[in-house]
């Protein structure tokens, strides 16, 4: 049985790193895609993970598969498509302003017929994000997978990761980001995404709305201030872990991967009989993992292993 199966986008983050002597922009091709990041983060922290998605039959696709396999992510459901591997291009203008553009390709071509329901049903957790709910065939595939997991009693995890450049309008994004909520058990979102999904930026009210819609565990990340949590009608803030920040890229995915890596190791169902004290320990662990990621550059390259989080006596290390 697989602990965590992630479905969605895997792509190349083509990030501008400066200019050469002739003034030509230089770019680094980094592995990316939030669900893929979550799968790697959880695998490094001891979970057995798998990834469902599509890459192109090109060098970037081969590279991304190698990245996942290196971190022991099961790629038996990672398919290859005739369209090129998706890219997110991050460029910087003369004033230092960043510009984000997406060149969609293989990741958006996943279809419901290509989803192995049996594989999902043999997982403890299914995780997905909202990028795969943007226009494309993968939208139907993602909803199909989430429904199959929900009906099989598999815990469903959701990250409404809002990327304006991928949507026709904000209203379209809000509509589709809300559609999967009745299927979701665990949600992780940033403060600005809470406002989009619930219509309010108030943490108490927004998380209450999500709980009323059936979401059992609501996690709102607060950057360096940690995370706001709603569980069984109770709310609290779990403090963040101080760290010298080098790069925040991938911190949220590391946090969620860490949470899921602990939930999937519990006896029985991941949320069954989960008490507040145990959940606070899980969130403290996840905040520490995220702090380690922030203290280093890159997303996947910066994600910690269990050995980096604990010393030989099992004591917690700090970033």
C-alpha positions in Angstrom: 0.0 0.0 0.0 1.2 3.5 -0.8 1.1 6.1 2.0 0.6 9.2 -0.2 -0.3 9.5 -3.8 0.0 13.0 -5.3 -1.7 13.9 -8.6 -1.2 17.1 -10.7 1.4 19.2 -12.3 5.1 18.5 -12.5 7.1 21.0 -14.5 10.3 22.9 -15.1 10.7 26.2 -13.2 12.8 28.1 -15.7 14.1 30.9 -13.4 16.3 33.8 -14.5 19.5 33.8 -12.6 21.1 37.0 -14.1 22.8 37.9 -17.3 26.0 36.8 -19.1 28.7 39.2 -20.3 26.8 40.0 -23.5 23.6 40.9 -21.5 21.8 37.7 -22.4 19.5 36.4 -19.6 20.6 33.2 -18.0 18.0 30.7 -16.8 18.2 27.7 -14.4 15.9 24.7 -15.1 14.7 23.6 -11.7 12.2 20.8 -11.0 8.8 22.1 -9.8 5.1 21.6 -9.5 3.5 21.7 -6.0 2.1 18.1 -5.9 5.4 16.7 -7.0 7.1 18.8 -4.3 4.8 17.4 -1.7 5.5 13.8 -2.8 9.2 14.4 -2.5 9.0 16.2 0.8 6.9 13.4 2.3 9.2 10.7 0.9 12.3 12.3 2.4 10.5 12.3 5.8 9.8 8.6 5.7 6.5 8.1 3.8 6.0 5.8 0.8 4.8 8.1 -2.0 3.7 8.0 -5.6 3.0 10.5 -8.3 0.3 10.6 -11.0 0.8 13.0 -13.9 2.3 13.6 -17.3 5.6 14.8 -18.7 6.7 15.3 -22.3 8.9 12.9 -24.3 11.8 15.3 -24.1 14.9 15.9 -22.0 13.0 17.9 -19.3 10.5 15.0 -18.9 13.3 12.5 -18.5 15.0 14.8 -16.0 11.8 15.2 -13.9 11.2 11.5 -13.8 14.8 11.0 -12.6 14.4 13.6 -9.9 11.3 11.8 -8.5 12.9 8.4 -8.7 16.0 9.6 -6.9 13.8 10.5 -4.0 12.1 7.1 -4.1 8.8 8.4 -5.4 6.9 5.7 -7.3 6.6 6.9 -10.9 4.6 3.9 -12.3 1.7 6.3 -12.9 3.8 9.1 -14.4 2.9 9.0 -18.1 4.6 10.5 -21.1 2.8 12.7 -23.6 3.5 13.9 -27.1 3.2 17.5 -25.9 6.3 19.0 -24.4 6.9 19.2 -20.6 5.2 22.2 -19.0 7.4 25.1 -18.0 6.9 28.0 -15.6 9.2 30.9 -16.7 10.3 33.5 -14.2 12.0 36.5 -15.7 13.3 39.7 -14.1 13.1 43.1 -15.7 15.5 46.1 -15.4 13.8 47.3 -12.2 14.1 43.8 -10.6 10.4 43.0 -11.0 9.6 39.4 -11.5 7.3 38.2 -14.3 5.6 34.8 -14.3 4.5 33.0 -17.4 3.4 29.4 -17.9 3.9 27.4 -21.0 1.4 24.6 -20.5 2.1 21.2 -22.0 1.9 17.6 -21.0 0.7 18.1 -17.4 -2.7 19.5 -18.6 -3.3 16.5 -20.9 -4.0 13.8 -18.2 -7.4 12.2 -18.8 -9.8 10.3 -16.5 -9.3 7.2 -18.6 -5.6 7.3 -17.7 -6.3 7.3 -13.9 -5.7 3.9 -12.2 -8.6 3.9 -9.6 -7.2 0.7 -8.0 -3.9 2.5 -7.3 -5.6 5.4 -5.7 -7.8 3.1 -3.6 -4.7 1.3 -2.3 -3.3 4.6 -1.0 -3.9 6.1 2.5 -3.9 9.7 1.2 -4.5 11.3 -2.1 -3.2 14.9 -2.5 -3.9 17.4 -5.3 -3.7 21.1 -5.9 -5.7 23.7 -7.9 -3.2 24.2 -10.8 -4.6 21.0 -12.3 -8.1 22.4 -12.1 -7.2 25.1 -14.6 -8.6 24.7 -18.2 -7.4 21.4 -19.7 -8.2 17.7 -19.7 -6.4 17.3 -16.4 -9.2 19.2 -14.7 -11.6 16.3 -15.2 -8.9 13.7 -14.3 -8.2 15.5 -11.0 -11.8 15.7 -10.0 -12.3 12.0 -11.0 -9.3 11.0 -8.9 -10.5 13.0 -5.8 -14.0 11.5 -6.1 -12.6 8.0 -6.4 -10.5 8.5 -3.3 -13.3 10.0 -1.3 -15.7 7.2 -2.2 -13.1 4.6 -1.2 -12.5 6.2 2.2 -9.0 7.5 1.2 -8.1 10.7 3.0 -8.1 13.6 0.4 -5.7 16.5 0.8 -6.0 19.7 -1.2 -3.9 22.8 -1.7 -5.7 25.6 -3.5 -2.5 27.0 -4.9 -3.6 30.2 -6.8 -1.7 31.2 -9.8 -3.5 34.1 -11.6 -1.6 33.7 -14.9 -3.2 30.3 -15.3 -6.8 31.4 -15.1 -9.0 33.4 -17.5 -10.5 35.4 -14.6 -10.4 35.5 -10.9 -14.1 34.5 -10.8 -13.3 31.4 -12.9 -10.5 30.5 -10.5 -12.8 30.9 -7.4 -15.5 28.8 -9.0 -13.2 25.9 -9.8 -11.1 26.1 -6.6 -14.3 25.7 -4.6 -15.8 22.7 -6.6 -13.7 19.9 -4.9 -14.3 21.1 -1.3 -17.0 18.5 -0.6 -14.5 15.7 -1.4 -11.7 17.2 0.8 -10.6 16.1 4.3 -7.4 18.2 4.8 -6.8 21.6 3.2 -3.7 23.7 3.3 -3.9 27.3 2.0 -2.3 30.7 2.4 -4.1 33.7 3.8 -4.9 35.2 0.4 -6.2 31.8 -0.8 -8.5 31.5 2.2 -10.2 34.8 1.1 -10.7 33.4 -2.4 -12.1 30.1 -1.4 -14.3 31.3 1.4 -15.0 35.0 0.7 -13.4 36.2 3.9 -9.9 36.8 5.1 -10.8 36.3 8.7 -9.1 33.1 9.9 -11.8 32.1 12.4 -14.7 32.7 10.0 -13.0 31.4 6.9 -11.9 28.1 8.6 -15.4 27.7 10.0 -16.9 28.0 6.6 -14.6 25.3 5.3 -15.4 23.0 8.3 -19.1 23.5 7.6 -18.5 22.2 4.0 -17.0 19.0 5.4 -13.2 19.8 5.5 -12.0 18.1 8.7 -8.6 19.7 9.1 -8.0 23.3 8.0 -4.4 24.7 7.9 -3.7 28.3 6.9 0.0 29.0 6.6 1.2 32.3 7.9 4.8 32.5 6.7 7.3 33.0 9.5 4.4 33.2 12.0 3.6 29.5 11.6 0.2 28.1 10.9 -3.4 28.7 11.9 -5.3 25.4 12.6 -8.9 24.4 12.9 -9.6 20.9 14.1 -12.9 19.5 15.6 -14.3 23.0 16.2 -11.2 24.2 18.0 -8.7 26.8 16.6 -5.1 27.8 17.5 -1.9 29.2 16.1 1.1 27.0 15.9 4.2 29.2 16.1 6.8 29.1 13.4 10.4 28.1 13.8 12.9 31.0 13.4 15.3 30.6 10.5 17.7 32.7 8.4 15.7 32.7 5.2 17.6 32.0 2.0 14.6 31.1 -0.2 10.9 30.5 0.7 10.3 28.5 -2.5 8.9 25.1 -1.6 8.3 25.9 2.1 4.5 25.4 2.0 4.9 22.1 0.1 7.5 20.9 2.6 5.1 21.8 5.4 2.2 19.9 3.9 4.4 16.9 3.0 5.6 16.8 6.6 2.1 16.9 8.0 0.9 14.1 5.6 4.0 12.0 6.3 3.0 11.9 10.0 -0.7 11.4 9.5 -0.2 8.4 7.2 1.9 6.6 9.8 -0.9 6.7 12.4 -2.7 3.5 13.3 -5.9 3.1 11.3 -7.3 6.0 9.3 -5.0 9.0 9.3 -7.4 11.3 11.2 -9.1 8.7 13.4 -9.0 9.6 17.1 -6.4 12.4 16.4 -6.2 14.5 19.5 -5.1 18.1 19.7 -1.9 17.4 21.6 -0.7 14.9 18.9 -1.7 17.3 16.1 0.2 20.1 17.7 3.3 17.9 17.7 2.7 17.1 14.0 2.4 20.8 13.2 5.5 21.7 15.2 7.4 19.0 13.2 6.1 20.4 9.9 7.0 24.0 10.8 10.5 22.8 11.6 10.8 21.0 8.2 9.6 24.1 6.4 12.1 26.3 8.3 14.9 24.0 7.1 13.7 24.4 3.5 13.6 28.2 3.9 17.2 28.2 5.2 18.5 26.8 1.9 18.0 27.7 -1.7 15.7 25.9 -4.1 12.6 23.9 -3.5 13.2 20.1 -3.9 17.0 20.6 -3.3 16.3 22.3 0.0 13.9 19.9 1.4 15.2 18.1 4.6 15.4 14.4 5.4 14.5 12.9 8.8 18.2 12.6 9.6 18.6 16.4 9.2 15.7 17.1 11.5 16.8 14.8 14.4 20.1 14.0 16.0 21.3 10.5 16.9 19.4 10.6 20.2 16.1 11.7 18.5 16.4 15.3 19.6 15.2 18.1 17.3 17.7 20.0 15.3 17.2 23.6 14.3 17.8 25.1 10.9 
